[in-house]
């Protein structure tokens, strides 16, 4: 990776990234920060987290500054039901507006629409370049049939806001071709840079977290692994649990993550007499994840459309994490996911809303001949879909913006 000309630390160009999550589990943000730090930038990340978190820390070559959520914000966030989503977002936005005054730099990098207005204001204040990094079609997370209150008024206003700001960004980037094409069509802008969420290659360290040891599973047991938050929107989690009614006892499902659906999934596993085969473990840090995943046999990449264009065009991190870990996948037959799985022949596609079809896909993927073929094909996927190669696009973008400043 080419570096910027060396300069004293206090003269190095500064980047401020903005997110509204806790940062430490956001692998895309951390990978980008590390690549920019190696390039010679001073990187700071403004994030937001609940009570008890440290106010700042160093990670991936960046200084992370965390805003503790107000008690009212945290209280609303814990409420069940979509009716609470807008009050939560409004409270969070008002608090982040105050916190974002700490953003300084020559480049302000907004991750998703919920930080773009604040990044725009910071860029104007600092006379900085503005990057909009759209991780998804943010306003398409809610289906048209959503009962979200005020959605008929609020969503058009937010779309107008996104259109106003995206045209004023110095660069726009996103995660796949379908979303890039939609943003370009919707807002009449040049196609955004596509920076896929490719994972770094898994290290061969001997002290990787052992899933089998933690769960007391033998080498003969087969593990189907789901990584990521256990949240309802767009994820076929219940269907995945129900699929195990039709699979052999030695095939186990492991959820590696936390979320609001955890209790419901545990209750479902118990109701279906699957509690000994459906397991729950807390999330790992991004740098630990792919090493731990290598013990699994299959990775689940199950997404449901649910009337949402964002879900239809999804290309989850977990797909690239599976490739980095070298494990085949069973995945939803959705456009961007299917493009990767079919191009490299690294697993099987199925209808994520049909537990019986999921079970058939898992069983076939684990059959000796198919499994060996998928494992062999993963080597080519790892050579082409890795962060070392993908991050060069980010490097080129930043170098171009800095030349534009000088």
C-alpha positions, -999 to +999 in steps of 0.1 A: +000+000+000+014+034-011+019+059+018+016+096+018+048+116+021+061+115+056+053+145+078+054+153+115+024+138+133+008+171+140+010+180+103-003+147+090-037+150+072-066+143+095-097+122+089-128+122+111-151+092+106-187+094+120-209+064+130-238+060+154-227+026+167-201+014+193-174+011+166-155-019+180-178-044+162-180-024+129-155-043+108-159-020+077-152+012+097-122-004+115-108-018+083-111+015+065-095+034+095-066+010+096-059+013+059-060+051+062-037+051+092-012+030+073-014+055+045-003+083+068-035+099+080-044+107+116-078+090+120-104+097+146-138+080+148-168+095+166-192+067+178-221+063+202-227+036+228-248+029+259-238+034+295-205+021+309-184+024+278-150+041+279-151+077+265-121+070+242-097+043+231-071+035+204-079+007+179-069-001+143-046+030+143-075+053+151-086+073+181-122+063+189-143+088+208-175+075+221-206+094+231-225+078+260-262+077+252-285+097+274-306+076+297-337+086+278-322+075+245-312+041+259-347+037+275-364+043+242-340+020+224-349-009+246-386-006+238-400-033+216-419-025+183-413-003+153-434+025+168-404+034+190-379+036+161-386+072+151-384+086+187-352+067+192-337+081+160-347+116+168-332+115+203-301+099+190-298+125+162-301+155+186-275+141+210-251+133+181-256+168+167-240+181+199-213+155+200-203+159+164-189+194+172-158+174+181-153+164+145-122+180+129-101+171+099-092+177+063-116+149+053-149+141+071-162+106+064-199+099+070-209+063+075-245+060+065-273+086+063-277+089+101-244+107+103-244+125+069-261+158+081-236+161+109-206+153+088-218+179+062-220+205+089-185+195+102-171+196+067-184+231+062-171+243+095-136+228+088-136+236+051-130+199+046-137+173+020-169+152+026-172+115+019-206+097+021-201+060+027-235+044+022-234+009+038-269+002+026-300+018+011-307+034+044-343+046+036-353+013+022-349-006+055-386-003+061-410-020+037-438+000+021-463-020+042-446-008+074-468+005+102-440+029+112-458+061+125-454+092+103-435+071+077-455+087+049-443+121+059-408+114+074-394+091+048-399+115+018-383+143+039-353+121+046-351+112+010-350+149+000-323+155+027-302+126+014-306+139-022-295+174-011-265+162+008-253+134-015-249+159-044-227+181-021-204+153-011-169+153-027-171+115-030-197+088-025-191+051-020-212+020-012-210-017-008-222-033-041-232-026-077-270-028-071-270-001-044-245+021-064-268+019-094-299+027-073-283+057-057-271+070-090-305+066-106-324+081-076-303+112-071-289+117-106-252+115-095-223+096-110-221+060-099-206+058-064-173+039-058-180+003-049-160-008-019-171-042-009-169-054+027-142-080+020-126-094+051-089-097+058-075-132+053-077-153+085-044-156+103-029-190+112-026-182+149-027-211+173-046-191+200-078-185+180-110-188+199-122-225+197-160-228+191-159-265+196-141-263+230-165-236+242-195-257+233-181-292+241-185-304+205-164-332+190-146-331+157-173-354+143-200-328+150-208-305+121-212-267+128-234-244+108-224-209+119-244-176+119-225-145+127-239-110+134-266-094+154-297-114+163-322-088+150-355-095+132-353-072+102-342-090+071-327-120+088-342-155+085-333-165+120-364-184+131-365-202+097-329-213+103-337-227+137-367-246+123-346-261+095-328-282+121-359-302+128-351-319+095-313-324+100-293-352+116-285-348+153-248-344+147-254-311+128-254-281+152-263-245+147-242-218+164-253-182+167-223-159+173-238-126+183-263-108+205-296-090+198-333-086+206-343-119+191-320-140+213-346-149+239-372-157+212-348-180+194-338-198+226-375-203+233-381-216+198-352-240+201-366-253+234-401-257+220-388-277+191-366-299+214-334-284+197-318-267+227-289-292+227-282-285+190-288-247+188-261-227+206-256-191+215-222-174+220-214-137+224-199-117+195-162-117+189-140-087+180-134-084+142-098-094+146-108-126+163-137-136+141-123-152+110-098-173+130-127-187+151-149-193+121-124-217+106-137-244+130-172-242+115-182-264+085-208-241+069-217-204+072-253-193+071-260-162+050-298-161+053-316-128+044-353-122+037-366-095+014-398-086+035-408-060+009-375-040+015-353-030-014-324-027+010-328-064+020-331-074-017-298-058-025-280-069+007-245-082+005-237-091+042-203-090+058-208-126+069-204-138+033-170-122+030-160-134+065-169-170+055-147-166+024-118-153+045-123-182+069-124-207+041-158-222+048-186-229+023-220-211+026-257-218+025-272-185+014-303-167+003-310-166-035-308-128-036-291-108-065-259-096-049-254-127-026-261-151-055-237-132-078-208-140-055-218-176-045-225-186-082-194-168-096-170-187-073-192-218-066-186-217-029-219-230-016-256-234-022-285-210-026-320-215-012-353-198-003-346-184+032-383-183+040-386-221+037-371-241+066-373-274+047-354-259+017-328-245+041-324-280+056-320-296+021-294-271+012-274-277+044-276-314+039-265-313+003-237-288+010-223-311+036-223-341+013-186-352+007-184-345-030-201-311-029-183-300+002-149-309-012-157-289-044-168-258-025-137-259-003-114-261-034-132-231-050-128-210-019-091-206-026-098-186-058-124-165-040-099-157-012-073-145-037-098-121-054-122-111-026-099-099+002-094-066+020-058-062+010-069-060-026-102-042-021-087-014+001-066-001-027-098+015-040-101+035-008-064+045-009-068+058-045-099+078-035-082+094-006-051+102-025-072+118-052-090+140-027-058+151-010-044+161-044-075+181-050-069+200-018-034+209-028 
